[in-house]
Amino acid sequence: MARKIFIAATAQNSGKTTTSMSLMHMARKKYGRVGFIKPIGPKPDEYNGIVADKDAIVMARVFGLEHDLPLMSPFVLGRGDTRRVLEGSISRETIRRQILEAIAELDAKNDFLIIEGAGHSGVGSILGFGNARIAAAAGAPVLMVAGGGLGSVVDAVHMNLALFEKEQVPVKAVLANKINPERREQSLRDLSLAFADQPFGVIGGFNYQPILANPTLRRIASVLDVPLKANAEEAQRIAHHVQIGAASTQRVAELLKESSLVIVNSSRDELLVTLANLYQIPGYREKIAGIIIPGIGEVSHITQRIIDNSGIPYMRAGLNSTRVFEIINDDVSKITAEDTHKIQLINELAEKRFDFGAIDALLD
């Protein structure tokens, strides 16, 4: 049987998958066979003809576990599935059996098994087999990922803790994630004091990292569902800032920050040409991640030639500037298997930030 850990969270997008990836990287240094499973998959995708959760696909591809992908994502929620569960056309017992059979098979073939919950601790309740019940049935103690603040974090942990207490699942530690680097030690000290009366401790996770929090150009193109004109290296460029190029050409150039993605209307020939030319200057290449040209208006022939010749990454989006900006701002950056720069950084940071020995000892 494997040593098992259930990765829970106080909220969606708290950093569970980044945590799981870090633990996978570290566990493989100690254990010969390390597995991963996301029992409930709320984000379906397809890989090699297999429909699975997006996070499970990423983990399978990054760590060479493609052969286990059907086990790593045993139940994927498709459109309308929750209603079908309520109506009885999808059996809750079938869902439970699929999940437990997959966990049992991975348990038998691995030395260490990471079980990642979906969303907050209550997700899956409508299926009759939510995160807390899965952890209980798997016999997996919990590592709860939370934010790096104080009051709101303590409140959120206690709300989620109640579900695991109800199912008699031990929460072994709270992992504070996305911590303000300038207040790291103070934040961890404050959280430790706040949970001093609890049977679990506080572990420090990642500091807030713009490079992890912000999207790559490939991610933005995917969210907008448009082609990206860029090579493989440029597609991994991270946009730390998004600005609408509504001001004068000179003012837009003055306002450029590190790795800015600029939204420029097709009629702004002067600005498009200026950005394309600036992109060829090393000092400005650090500031310009690329451009998005919204709307359906054509770019003039000569301007398009200058853009193409400059090599500046760009996208065409059939939406207005405001809508493009809103979509990008509303998106939460997710790691993909192609984001090799981010994954390498996660592994490097895991070496510095994660005391795997301490986490592993919690499972004794």
Secondary structure, 3 states (H helix, E strand, C coil): CCEEEEEEECCCCCCHHHHHHHHHHHHHHHCCCEEEECCEECCEEEECCEEEEHHHHHHHHHCCCHHHHHHHCCEECCCCHHHHHHHCCCCHHHHHHHHHHHHHHHHHHCCEEEEECCCCCCCCHHHCCCHHHHHHHHCCCEEEEECCCCHHHHHHHHHHHHHHHHCCCCEEEEEECCECHHHHHHHHHHHHHHCCCCCCEEEECCECCHHHHCCEHHHHHHHHCCCEECCHHHHCCECCEEEECCCCHHHHHHHCCCCEEEECCCCCHHHHHHHHHHCCCHHHHCCEEEEEEECCCCCCHHHHHHHHHHCCCEEEECCCHHHHHHHHHHCCCCCCCCCHHHHHHHHHHHHHHCCHHHHHHCCC
